[in-house]
């Protein structure tokens, strides 16, 4: 028991080098899979960013069109109000 408590990490590596190297290989493979997954995720994020940029551009066009329509309808309402006012003033004068 005392021998296990005083054993250092280096002692354990020297006692069982095959286990150490097998663990290192597993770690390298795991890191390789993680790097591959990160590359895929980065590519997907780039595609998503591009799609968001296209969506934002289309949204700005739509907003511009809606603003133009609002201006046209507002102008039409103003003209109709002026015409109605003209008729009512003409009506009440006589």
N, C-alpha and C positions, 0 to 999 in steps of 0.2 A: 504494500500500500504506500509506504513512504517513497518507494522508487517511482511510482506513478505521479505523485505530487511534485517531485523534484524534476520530473522529465520536462524538457523544453520542447518547443515546436521542432527545433532542429533535430533533437533526439528522435522524435516520432518520424520525421522525414527520413532520417538515416536508417531507422529500423524497418521501414516499409516503403522503399522508393517506388515500387510498382504502383502502389496505391496513390502516391503523390503524383506521379506522371499521368496516371489514368484520370485523376481529378483535374489536372491541368488540361488534358485533351478535351475533357467534357466541358471545361470552362471556355476553351477556345471555340469549340463547336457552338456552344450556347451564345457566345458573343457574335459569332458569324451569323447565326440565325437572327439575332437581335438587330445587327447592322442591316441585313437584308430587309427585315420588316420596317426598319426606319426609312430605308430608301423607298420602299413602296408607299409608306405613309407620306413622305415628302412629295412624291410624285402626285399622289392623290390630292394633297393640299394645294399644290400648284395648279392642278386642274380646277379645283374648287375656287381658288382665287380668280382664275381667268373667267370662270362662269359668273362669279359675283361681279366682276368688272363689266361683263357684257350686260348683266341684269341691271346694274346701276345706270349704264348708258341708256338702255331702253327705258328705264324708269324716268330718266331726265327728259327724254323725248316725249313720253306720255304726259308728264307734268306740263311741259311746254305747250303741247296740243290742248290740254285741258284749260290752261291759262288763256290761250287764244280763244277758245270757245267761250269761256267766261267773259272775256272782253267783248266778244261779238254780241253775246246775249245781253250784256250790260248796256252796250251802245243801243241795241234794238229797244230795250226797255226805256232808255232815256228818250229816244226819238218818239216812241209811242206815247210817253208821258207828255212830251211837248205838244204833240198833235192833239191829244185829248185836252190838254190845258187850253190850247188855241180854240178848239171847238166849244169848250165850256165858257170861255171868256166871250166868245162871239155870241153864244146863246144868251148869256145873261145881259149883254149890252142892249139887246133889242127888246 
